[in-house]
Amino acid sequence: MDDVIKTLTAEQALKVVKRLSEKGGKIGAALLAEARSLLTAVDVDETADEVFFALDSIAVEDCWGRSGKSRYGYTEPSEAAVELVEEKLQPFYDQAARYQELGMAEQETTYSMGVILGIYRYEQESKSEFRARAEDVPIECAGYLLNRWRERNKGTAAAQAMNEFIQSRCPKWAKYLIRK
């Protein structure tokens, strides 16, 4: 019976957590504390690794499968490449937005730095055949996230820290992404 927790699906485990949280008391408080602890432990390099591996997992065959003629018209390989990259990055964009919604500005900044670094590393380090199909996509996607982040962080110390981060960790993008 002790192994029952290990056999739960992610959906079932989420239901258990929600039910326990709704009960409140010590268990609810412990769940809330653990959730906060998990969300506050953001590491730039771990996030960058997750982003890099998500993007590097895209196979060129995925691009070929999406491009070409279909009953809806014709999809250029470059369009298919953009779609694939954006789909892989969407969960990361969503997590950054969740940090913002929770009022966790510091974690949002750190997480966004990690996502940008992961995208940068993908552009600079990936040896995948797909990468050649997505020439300008990485910097555009990083710029998209950065612009959304900047809208919420205008004139803050975090904005200067972001510029310094880009300068030091993503130097080949600095002239395109840093705003004065």
C-alpha positions as CSV (number, residue, x, y, z in Angstrom):
1,M,0.0,0.0,0.0
2,D,3.0,2.4,0.5
3,D,3.6,2.3,-3.2
4,V,0.2,3.7,-4.0
5,I,1.6,7.3,-4.3
6,K,4.2,6.1,-6.8
7,T,1.4,4.7,-9.0
8,L,-0.6,7.9,-9.3
9,T,-0.7,9.7,-12.6
10,A,0.2,13.4,-12.7
11,E,-3.5,14.2,-12.9
12,Q,-4.4,12.0,-10.0
13,A,-1.5,13.4,-7.9
14,L,-2.7,16.9,-8.6
15,K,-6.2,16.0,-7.4
16,V,-4.8,14.6,-4.2
17,V,-2.8,17.8,-3.6
18,K,-5.8,20.0,-4.3
19,R,-8.0,17.9,-1.9
20,L,-5.4,18.1,0.9
21,S,-4.9,21.8,0.3
22,E,-8.6,22.4,0.5
23,K,-8.7,20.6,3.9
24,G,-6.5,23.4,5.3
25,G,-4.9,23.0,8.7
26,K,-1.3,21.8,9.1
27,I,-1.4,19.7,5.9
28,G,-2.7,22.7,3.8
29,A,-0.1,25.0,5.3
30,A,2.7,22.4,4.6
31,L,1.5,22.1,1.0
32,L,1.4,25.8,0.5
33,A,4.9,26.2,2.0
34,E,6.3,23.4,-0.2
35,A,4.7,25.0,-3.3
36,R,6.2,28.4,-2.5
37,S,9.6,26.7,-1.8
38,L,9.4,25.0,-5.2
39,L,8.5,28.1,-7.0
40,T,11.1,30.3,-5.4
41,A,14.0,27.9,-6.2
42,V,14.7,29.2,-9.7
43,D,18.1,28.6,-11.2
44,V,19.2,30.4,-14.3
45,D,21.4,27.5,-15.6
46,E,19.0,24.7,-14.8
47,T,16.3,26.7,-16.6
48,A,18.6,27.3,-19.6
49,D,19.4,23.5,-19.7
50,E,15.7,22.7,-19.8
51,V,15.1,25.2,-22.7
52,F,18.2,24.0,-24.6
53,F,17.2,20.4,-24.4
54,A,13.5,21.1,-25.3
55,L,14.7,23.0,-28.4
56,D,17.4,20.5,-29.3
57,S,14.9,17.7,-29.2
58,I,13.1,19.0,-32.3
59,A,13.9,16.7,-35.2
60,V,14.2,18.0,-38.7
61,E,11.7,15.3,-39.7
62,D,9.1,17.1,-37.6
63,C,9.6,20.1,-39.7
64,W,9.3,18.1,-42.9
65,G,6.1,16.5,-41.6
66,R,4.5,19.9,-41.1
67,S,5.7,21.6,-44.2
68,G,4.4,21.2,-47.7
69,K,1.0,20.8,-49.3
70,S,-2.0,20.1,-47.1
71,R,-5.7,20.5,-47.5
72,Y,-5.3,23.9,-45.9
73,G,-2.8,25.2,-48.4
74,Y,1.0,25.2,-48.4
75,T,3.2,25.6,-45.4
76,E,6.8,26.8,-46.0
77,P,9.5,24.8,-44.1
78,S,10.5,28.1,-42.4
79,E,6.9,28.6,-41.2
80,A,6.8,25.0,-39.8
81,A,10.2,25.6,-38.1
82,V,8.8,28.7,-36.3
83,E,5.7,26.8,-35.2
84,L,7.8,24.0,-33.8
85,V,10.1,26.3,-31.8
86,E,7.2,28.4,-30.5
87,E,5.4,25.2,-29.4
88,K,8.5,24.1,-27.5
89,L,8.9,27.5,-25.9
90,Q,5.2,28.1,-24.9
91,P,5.4,26.3,-21.6
92,F,8.4,28.4,-20.6
93,Y,6.6,31.6,-21.7
94,D,3.6,30.4,-19.6
95,Q,5.7,29.8,-16.5
96,A,7.2,33.3,-16.7
97,A,3.7,34.7,-16.9
98,R,2.6,32.6,-13.9
99,Y,5.5,34.1,-11.9
100,Q,4.3,37.6,-12.9
101,E,0.7,36.7,-12.0
102,L,1.8,35.5,-8.5
103,G,3.7,38.8,-7.9
104,M,7.0,36.9,-7.9
105,A,9.0,39.5,-9.8
106,E,12.4,38.3,-8.8
107,Q,11.6,34.7,-9.8
108,E,10.1,35.9,-13.1
109,T,13.3,37.8,-13.8
110,T,15.6,34.9,-13.0
111,Y,13.4,32.5,-14.9
112,S,13.3,34.7,-17.9
113,M,17.1,35.1,-17.9
114,G,17.3,31.3,-17.9
115,V,14.9,31.0,-20.8
116,I,16.8,33.6,-22.8
117,L,20.1,31.9,-22.0
118,G,18.7,28.5,-23.1
119,I,17.5,29.9,-26.4
120,Y,20.9,31.6,-26.9
121,R,22.8,28.4,-26.1
122,Y,20.5,26.6,-28.6
123,E,21.4,29.0,-31.3
124,Q,25.1,28.9,-30.5
125,E,25.7,25.3,-29.5
126,S,23.1,23.1,-31.2
127,K,24.4,20.6,-33.7
128,S,20.9,19.4,-34.7
129,E,19.9,19.3,-38.4
130,F,16.7,21.2,-37.5
131,R,18.7,24.2,-36.2
132,A,19.7,25.1,-39.7
133,R,15.9,25.4,-40.6
134,A,15.4,27.9,-37.9
135,E,18.1,30.5,-38.5
136,D,16.5,33.7,-37.1
137,V,13.9,32.1,-34.9
138,P,15.9,31.8,-31.6
139,I,16.7,35.5,-31.3
140,E,13.1,36.5,-32.3
141,C,11.7,34.2,-29.7
142,A,14.1,35.5,-27.0
143,G,13.1,39.0,-28.0
144,Y,9.4,38.2,-27.7
145,L,9.9,37.0,-24.1
146,L,12.2,39.9,-23.3
147,N,9.7,42.5,-24.7
148,R,6.8,41.0,-22.6
149,W,9.1,41.0,-19.5
150,R,10.2,44.6,-20.2
151,E,6.6,45.8,-20.3
152,R,6.2,44.7,-16.7
153,N,9.7,45.9,-15.5
154,K,10.2,49.4,-17.1
155,G,12.7,51.5,-15.3
156,T,13.4,49.0,-12.6
157,A,16.7,47.8,-11.2
158,A,15.8,44.4,-12.7
159,A,15.8,46.0,-16.2
160,Q,19.4,47.1,-15.7
161,A,20.3,43.6,-14.3
162,M,18.7,42.0,-17.4
163,N,20.8,44.2,-19.7
164,E,23.9,43.2,-17.8
165,F,22.9,39.6,-17.9
166,I,22.5,39.7,-21.6
167,Q,25.8,41.5,-22.1
168,S,27.7,38.9,-20.1
169,R,25.9,35.6,-20.9
170,C,24.5,36.3,-24.4
171,P,27.1,38.6,-25.8
172,K,26.4,38.0,-29.5
173,W,22.8,39.1,-29.0
174,A,23.7,42.2,-26.8
175,K,23.5,44.7,-29.6
176,Y,20.1,43.5,-30.7
177,L,18.5,42.9,-27.3
178,I,19.8,45.6,-24.9
179,R,17.9,48.8,-24.7
180,K,19.5,51.9,-23.4
